[in-house]
Amino acid sequence: MTLLAIPAIGRFGAREDVPSLLNRPYGVLWLGFAALVVGVVVAAALLRRRRAGSS
């Protein structure tokens, strides 16, 4: 996902004569997505550890 987001985060292709092009906070959105992924991975690891301990 990061590789796909690099052009948007870097605003490659943004043009001043088209203000609606790449006008969103893509860096912030990417950080939110990355935090979500990290959260899911941590939750899955905790669940796996919990299940392994109870067996």
DAURWO-V317477 format. One line per field, one symbol per residue. phi: phi as a letter, one per 30 degrees, with the letter a starting at -180 (. if undefined). burial: + if it has 16 or more other ideal C-beta (glycine too) atoms within 10 Angstrom, else -. A space follows every 10 residues. Layout:
BEGIN
phi->???
burial->???
END
This chain:
BEGIN
phi->.ddddedddd hdjdbddbdd dhccdddddd dddddddddd dddddddddd ddddd
burial->-------++- ---------- -+---+---+ ---------- ---------- -----
END
